[in-house]
Amino acid sequence: MFKDIDNLSGYGADSPFAKVVSLNGKISAVDLEDSRCMTMYHHVEEMCKVPYRYFKEFEGKYESINGSVEVKKYLLFVRDLELGVVTNIDRMGEILWQKNLYKGNRQRVGNGMRTILARTLFDRTKKEILDGRAIDTLYSIYK
């Protein structure tokens, strides 16, 4: 299912993140705040083509499952440092808690484990972006 993914973009429509959303898999985190574990938000940002990130190309050696090695180019949808963009996603996590979309325990409570359906996280985060609240929930500007 995942072994045949040959994605160009780390967070794009061809990425493992997109596959998890398409399968409506569960995302789980254990005893960490969102800013330390929820990379899925960046997939949503790329799919929404947010203006505070841009594609940066990286090149490196890639070893396939059969052991062949080649140089490949990849894209990553990175934050625009020149604009002073700083990832600040803990507020988005708080929205997910307030809307009862996370299931389980907050960090440092019980086992600290929480889960959320990938599609649920995607749709709710997309809503924040489309409603113009990404600056309040996913990033900040510091200059």
C-alpha positions in Angstrom: 0.0 0.0 0.0 2.7 2.5 1.0 5.8 0.7 -0.5 4.9 1.7 -4.1 4.5 5.4 -3.3 7.0 7.5 -5.4 6.1 11.0 -4.4 7.6 14.2 -5.7 6.3 16.4 -2.9 6.7 15.5 0.7 3.2 16.7 1.6 1.5 16.5 -1.8 -1.4 14.7 -3.4 1.0 11.8 -4.1 2.5 11.6 -0.6 1.9 9.1 2.2 -0.1 11.9 4.0 -2.6 11.9 1.1 -2.7 8.1 1.2 -3.6 8.2 4.9 -6.4 10.7 4.3 -7.7 8.7 1.3 -7.9 5.6 3.5 -9.3 7.7 6.4 -6.7 6.2 8.6 -6.3 7.2 12.2 -3.5 9.5 13.4 -2.3 9.0 16.9 0.0 10.9 19.2 1.4 10.0 22.5 2.1 12.6 25.1 3.2 15.3 22.7 1.7 18.7 21.8 0.7 19.2 18.2 3.7 21.3 17.4 5.9 18.3 18.1 4.1 15.7 16.1 1.3 16.8 13.7 3.0 17.1 10.3 -0.3 16.2 8.7 -1.2 19.9 9.0 1.4 20.7 6.3 -0.3 18.3 3.9 -3.5 20.3 4.3 -1.6 23.6 3.8 -0.1 22.3 0.5 -3.4 21.0 -0.7 -4.9 24.4 0.0 -1.9 26.1 -1.6 -1.5 28.6 1.3 0.5 31.7 0.4 2.8 31.6 3.4 4.6 28.5 2.1 6.4 27.7 -1.1 7.9 24.8 -2.9 11.6 24.3 -2.3 13.5 21.6 -4.3 15.9 19.2 -2.6 18.1 16.6 -4.3 19.6 13.5 -2.8 20.4 9.8 -3.2 17.4 7.5 -3.1 17.7 3.7 -2.5 14.8 1.7 -3.8 13.3 -1.3 -2.1 15.3 -3.5 -4.5 18.6 -1.7 -3.6 19.2 0.4 -6.7 20.5 3.9 -5.9 19.7 7.0 -7.9 19.8 10.7 -7.4 16.2 12.1 -7.2 14.7 15.5 -6.8 11.9 16.2 -4.3 9.8 19.2 -3.3 8.9 20.3 0.2 6.3 23.0 0.9 8.3 25.1 3.3 7.4 28.2 5.3 8.5 31.5 3.9 11.2 32.6 6.3 11.7 35.9 4.6 8.1 36.8 5.5 8.8 35.8 9.1 6.5 32.8 9.0 6.7 30.6 12.1 4.8 27.4 12.4 2.4 27.7 15.3 -0.1 24.8 15.2 -0.9 24.2 18.9 -3.9 26.5 18.5 -5.3 24.3 15.8 -4.9 21.3 18.1 -6.9 23.2 20.7 -9.7 23.7 18.2 -9.7 19.9 17.6 -10.0 19.3 21.3 -12.8 22.0 21.8 -14.8 20.4 18.9 -14.4 16.9 20.5 -12.6 15.7 17.3 -9.6 14.4 19.2 -10.4 11.2 21.2 -8.4 10.1 24.2 -6.2 12.1 26.6 -4.4 15.4 26.4 -0.7 15.3 26.9 0.5 14.5 30.4 -3.0 13.2 31.3 -3.3 9.4 31.8 -1.3 7.8 29.0 -1.3 11.1 27.0 -2.5 9.2 23.9 -5.0 10.8 21.5 -6.3 9.8 18.0 -8.2 11.5 15.2 -9.4 10.4 11.8 -7.1 11.7 9.1 -10.1 12.9 7.0 -11.5 14.7 10.1 -8.2 16.5 10.7 -7.9 17.4 7.0 -11.4 18.8 6.7 -11.4 20.8 9.9 -7.9 22.3 9.2 -9.0 23.1 5.6 -12.0 25.0 7.0 -9.7 27.1 9.1 -7.6 27.9 6.1 -10.5 28.7 3.8 -12.2 30.8 6.4 -9.0 33.0 6.6 -8.0 31.9 10.1 -4.7 30.1 9.3 -2.7 33.0 10.8 -4.5 32.4 14.0 -4.3 28.6 14.0 -1.4 27.3 11.9 1.2 30.0 11.7 2.4 33.4 13.1 4.5 36.2 11.6 7.6 37.2 13.5 10.0 39.9 12.2 
